[in-house]
Each structure stands twice: as structure tokens, then as C-alpha cells.
Amino acid sequence: MKREQFTERNRREIIEIATAHFSDKGFAGARVDEIAAATATSKRMIYYHFGSKEGLYRAVLTEAYRGIRSVELDAGLENLPPLVALEHLVALTFDYHFHHPELVRLVMDENMRHGLHVGAVEEARNDQVLPNTRALIDRGVADGSFRAGLDPVDLHMTISALAFYFVSNRYTFSTIFGVDTMSAQAASKRRAQVVDAVLRYCRADTLDMAAATGER
């Protein structure tokens, strides 16, 4: 087996195992020796390839953000009518968070660390996602589907927050309210609600209806 193939295979395995450890225990609780013991490599080789625990953590963050960004960028939104594209984007975002709770836990831990490492993760930067969101808004406003004044950062935050919360608070919410937030049925119901909420927030006819009924 060529060294290049072996190295890449082991790199993928290390990141996969490290993702599980960092997302479960946080940066502070995860131990490189435990990660090494769970892989087909050694602690020395992990430091050789990633430089440090911080370097391994940044590699894990990079892969985590690359996953969600790939879904967003490969969604083909530009080929869909704006309202359909927005519905598709919200559903994809919700589903990705639901099926990748490790991303949510990693982001939560990084926020606990005041975003110390995320600035070095290119895949997390706003120029990776905002151009497509801005283009979608512009198309929707141009054809009359979306109301004017939508901000791409606000829209991205709204979609992310609604998708994020269902996963980040699944244990406390389930305990307090008796809702099985990990079931496919609960996720499907909540996804429909999130999609509806975002569409109502963006649609031009929502404002027209509110004006007609005197709502504010």
C-alpha cells in the first residue's frame, strides 16, 4: 500500500474518531491519547500530522463546517423558483442538523471557548454561504415572491437558529415537555413548522395579508 493512501485513510479515521470525542467531551475533556487508542495510529503520528491538539480540533471543525457548507452550496437553489428554493434550503438545513448532532455540539463547545478556533476555519466564513443567500433573496424580491428588506445574515441566522435549537436542546426539552425530539416523527413535524415559519417571514404576500387585516 502506498504511503499516500495509508496517510489519507488514517487521516480520515483520526478525524472521524476525534469528531466523536470532541463533540462528546468538548475540547477540554477530549484526550489525544484516547483518540489515538481508538484508531489504527499512534499519539505521535497524530501530532505529526496535525501538529497539536488544537490543530486536530481545527481539522475536526473544518470537516464539520465543510459538511454543512457542501449541502448548502450543492443544493441547486439557483435552478428553483425562489419560494421553492427557500423551502428546500430550510428543509436541508434542518435535516442536516438533525442527522449530524456532532456539528451542533462542536459549535456549542466552540462558543463556550469564545470562538477561539473557528476564525481559522475557511469553511465557516460568511463568504462561503452568504452570496447564495443574497442571490436567492434578490431573485425572490425581483419576482415578487419575497418582501423587500430581507437581510442575508438575518435570514441565515433565523434558519440556522431554528434548525440548531431542535438538536442543541433535545435532552432538556424532552425531559421538561415529554417530547421525543430524537424521533423521525417529531423531526418531520418540527421541520414542517420551521419551513412554514421561515416562508411566512420572507413572503411578500404575508405583509399584504397583514395590511389587509390590520395586523401588525
Secondary structure, DSSP 8 states (H G I E B T S, - for coil): --HHHHHHHHHHHHHHHHHHHHHHHHHHH--HHHHHHTTTS-HHHHHHHHSSHHHHHHHHHHHHHHHHHHHHHTS-GGGS-HHHHHHHHHHHHHHHHHH-HHHHHHHHHHHHTTTTTGGG-GGGSGGGTHHHHHHHHHHHHHTTSB-TT--HHHHHHHHHHHHHHHHHTHHHHHHHH---TTSHHHHHHHHHHHHHHHHHHHBHHHHHHHHHHT--
